[in-house]
Amino acid sequence: MKKLTLYFLLMTTSVMAQKQRVQLINNEAQKRVDVTVDGKPFTAYIYPGPDVLKKPVLYPIRTAGGNFITRGWPMDPRPGERVDHPHHVGMWLNYGDVNGHDFWNNSNDVKGHGGPFGTIVHTGIKSLKSGGEKGELAVTADWLDKDGKPMLQESTTFVFSGTAKERRIERITTLKALDKDVTFKDNKEGMVAIRLARQLEHPSNKPEVFTDASGVATKVAQMDNSGVTGKYKSSEGIEGEKVWGTRAKWMNLTGVINGENVSVAILDNPKNVGYPTYWHSRGYGLYAANPLAPSIMSEGKDKPMNYTLPAGKSVTFRYTVLITSGTVSDESLSQKIN
């Protein structure tokens, strides 16, 4: 009888484990929610607060094979990485000019940046659910002006899933203007973004200087290209660093990390403002989609948007990130746009 009871207990435990393939574990003390797939670390939603980061982010992000697609610096530096743009951490969503406030460049090292700066502060976890096919995390945050007053209220749902070869992140973010209209001025610094591991950068043979929307230049040094294999390709067939400033329904970045062939695709959504988005994606490791800056991103060919959200109104942005071990066809990515 004891053996039978033990057998049923083991079977029940096994079934429960299968039902919870995607697990979300809340660690309030460390201000993070860890996400695993089949017991393997995938990513974490971290919200350490403005003393550490000026916005919540997903960090780090791993492939199904366990390799990091995100840069470690400045959180966990790794040998051979670039040490530019300290505000580029993990995967995030913010913008460079929101009622005159720079949310994009804000960090604890803002040398040369004039501001005023905005800060995104995590305010709560609405729900957290593990599951067999997917896990869901719903969180809230406030977008604060330079005086600490909220101008936008954010509600974001992350949906995490995975298979033996794929990891998937869906981010659905709703921004609500509070007591005043909120204008997102046409500005290249936006909007959903990932800072990539060194292996997924494009090889570069010379130092670069990149200037932000305020005219502040950041030097990006020439580095050893050993193991650097990244290459962008858009839904419109544009490849390499030429994708910057172009519009596309999706972007796919391919490369090799520690012998693992990797594809990192970001998919825009037809319901988003500005669809199909412009791509603010650079060879040095910034991988971003910006739907709100047609004039800047097209270098003046298109009219400015200056998107305004009236007081009390909301707008929702939806993005999907697919991280695949192996290759992904253009056709399959196009079929995933919905």
ABEGO torsion letter per residue (X at the ends): XAAAAAAAAAAAAAAAAAAAABBBBBBAAAGBBBBBBGGBBABBBBBAEAAABABBBBOBBBBAAGBBABBAOAABBBBGBBABGAABBEBBBBBABBGGBBAAABBABABGBAOBBBBBBBAEBABBBBBAABBBBBBBBBBBBAAGBBABBBBBBBBBBBBAABBBBBBBBBBBBBABBBBBBBBABOABBBBBBAAABBBBABBBBBBBAAGBBBBBBBBBABGBABBBBBAAGBBEAAABGBBBABBBBBBBBGGBBBBBBBBBBAABBGOBBBBBBBAAGBBBBBAABAAAAAGGABBBAGBBBBBGBBBBBBBBBBBBBEBBBAAAAAAABX
